[in-house]
Amino acid sequence: MAWDNSHLTHFNCFAAWCRSLVEMSRKGKSALDIRKSTEGVTLFTISQATAATFDDLYIGQTFLCFIRSGTKKVLCPVNGELLAKEGDLILFPPESFVSLENRPLRNAAYQADGVYFADELVAEVFPEPARSARPTGIHILAAEQQDSRQILAQIRETVLCEDLPSPIRHHRLLEPLIWLRHHGMTLALPQDSLPVSQVRRLLETDLSRSWRISEVARHFAMSEATLRRWLAGSGHGFAKILHNARLERGLGLLQTTDLSISRIALECGFGTPSHFSDSFRKRFGVAPKYIRSAEG
């Protein structure tokens, strides 16, 4: 049978996927460690063994969450309480604070695929007039309304395929956003980035670093007093922003990698694993180890 260029492209993408699995096997990693990024899109897998509620999580970029197993309950300031189940797609707008609960099945972990989209890509599909046409918020596309598996498969193929020319890759990465717009969803990019968002972006470049408010103030060409007033207007102090950024990064690493808790603690800027575990339990109400194994 003769193969056309389309068949060859699909084969090359599949081969890239296989190579990534082989490389992970050599390094002693599992498929849970896959976190791939390209041209403003980041793809990863989320797994959680024990039900837990996470309040005031910060989502910096447009986030698509494809539910594979279990359910997710979300409290949205605009659209109220939402419940997503297997096959549903949840759309989170950028620079938002959300409260959510991941609920595993009785005999299976909660699992989802997550995709982040950079603001530059979103702006190409949702220009200013379209974005302001209606209020935005967290939205769910139910499995009964669409088959999100097809769009997720296209994202995965595009991200993993190393042989695509850059213009074609860019075009394909816009298609999921066009698909969302087709289904009546809207996205609003903030006119001016929130102070807390600007500080978080700086801190997240290296959360293991011993950040001081004085150096952050210098970065923004402010005095410490001005920085404190700037942040106070959004209801977040510097110490809380840093602490939450570290804990939320830790949560993400627990859900998406096989890194040890000790390694995660160090990467997130905690001096000891016990300090990380105590802080994590205080913030989220569950010990870090139970994110990966069901609580007895």
ABEGO torsion letter per residue (X at the ends): XBBBAAAAAAAAAAAAAAAAAAAAAAAGBBAAABBBBBGGBBBBBBBBABBBBBBGBBBABBBBBBBABEBBBBBBAAAEBBBBBBGBBBBBBBGBBBBBBBBBBAABBBBBBBBBBBAAAAAAABBAAAAAABBBEBBBBBAAABBAAAAAAAAAAAAABAABBAAAAAAAAAAAAAAAAAAGBBBBBBABBBAAAAAAAAAAABAABBBBAAAAAAAAGBBAAAAAAAAAAAGBBAAAAAAAAAAAAAAAAAAABABBAAAAAAAAGBABAAAAAAAAAAAAGBBAAAAABBBX
